[in-house]
Amino acid sequence: MVKDLTKQAQSSRLSWETLKGAFTAKKTREAVENLNRQCQALNSMAAIDAIAIGANTHCKVVEIRKTIEEVQYHQLSREKKEDQKLILEWLTPTDYAPQQIDFIKRRQSATGQWLLHSPEFQAWLESDKKTLFCPGIPGAGKTILTAIVIEHLINQYHNDSNVAIAYIYCNFRRNHEQTLDDLLASLLRQLTESPPCLPIPVTELYERHKTKRTRASTDELIKALQLVAPSFSRVFILVDALDECQVSNGCRARLIEEVFSLQARCGVNFFMTSRFIPEITDKFDKSSWLEIRATKEDVERYLENHIKQSSSTIQKMQEEIKATILNAVDGMYVPC
């Protein structure tokens, strides 16, 4: 019995020693270490994948957020533009830009240079708080020359947001809509529609009248002009055919008065054309005058262009026709 137990114990010790030897053997240790390294590599790869997934998710989130912000920005921008358009239309629906485009199309190429190069115009252009009054007989080309001056100013200052240009084309056929309030509102609209944001005085003016659906008064428009004009380094106001501005209710006299007041307060430059009417000419110092008369060169360019479009018979008589008309026009150019 004792022998059997002893034999079993010795057998157990041999099995343990065999098992222990297997785990302490060199190859076994290398296999365990290799397995451990593979586990560490797998853990590292899993961590890298997690980081990559997190980074990709973050990029997607940032991209989606950016897209949402852009959509919101464009939406707000559209709403802002619509609000601005609503306010500008509330001020006045009158827009003189189409007339300006039409007059420039009718202009004969290279005409009007005498005015742009004149010492009087250059002094007016280079100085602040300056008036240039350009009277002329009917048909002298006052309106076309006004359009040429406006185009010159727009081309010269189109990249300068600190310069504002506002203009009015008076027309006796539109007297019913060219009231003093409409003319002042038109000047205010043109001064406010160029900047990216509407000036606060204009938005506040609109807010005061929005709920009641009322219009701005003359005094409110004048005050807004006086507040908005100083926000620019230069302001040019041009009024063509003042003689066609309505006289009733003191519209014409008040318009001149208020523009001169704006000039005194804010240093604006004032350009105006008119026929020789004492009630108008008496309001301007002679030193600010530059009479508009059609030059021989401008009339010749106009005639040459029209003769080229005429029959061959008329073209053969070109010189005779030009000489006859040039002698007869006496300072007139084309009806404007």
Buried (B, 14 or more C-beta within 10 A) or exposed (E): EEEEEEEEEEEEEEEEEEEEEEEEEEEEEEEEEEEEEEEEEEEEEEEEEEEEEEEEEEEEEEEEEEEEEEEEEEEEEEEEEEEBEEBBEBBBEBBBEEBBEEBBEEBBEEBBEBBBEEEBBEEBBEEEEBBBBBBBBEBBBBBBBBBBBBBBBBEEBEEEEEBBBBBBBBBEEEBEEBBBBBBBBBBBBBBBBEBEEBBEBBBEBBEEBEEEEEBBEBEBBBBBBBBBBEBBEBBBBBBBBBBBBBEEEEBBBBBBEBBBEBBEEBBBBBBBBBBEEEEBBEBBEEEBBBEBBBBEEBBBBBBEEEBEEEEEEEEEEBEEBBEEBBEEBEBBBBEB
